[in-house]
Amino acid sequence: MFLILTFIGQWPVAAREAYLAGDPSTAPRILARALAVLATIPLWYLLAALSRLVARALGGKGSWYAARIALFWALATVSPLMLLQGLVAGMVGPGPALTLVTTLSGAAFLWLWLTMLHEAERG
């Protein structure tokens, strides 16, 4: 769910970049973003595994599955913020508004993920 919504959120950015570059079509830029989003899948699994290792070193009693679920639910929960970030990046462009939305999205993700991971590691 997160990857699909993140990909859709990138369409306004791709359209803005194509328009500013004078390209007749946004299709190549959208395809490149789709491949980039797909390429991140192993990184999310690696991040979940690393978080499990850190939690176990700190005394966590959860499982590998619980660490993945905590990460993936946190990502799914912030998906609407990723859509908002894409809209701001595509409609407003770089500036304080985009920085604010990006910072809030990152902070929301970290807070949700760490909260869910803490709950999953309670055992």
Buried (B, 14 or more C-beta within 10 A) or exposed (E): EBBEBBBBBBBBBBBBBBEEEEBEEBEEBBEEBBEEBEEEEEEBBEBBBEBBEEBBEEEBEBBEEBBBBBBBBBBBBBBEBBBBBBBBBBEBEEEEEBEEBBEBBEEBBEEBBEEBBEEBBEE
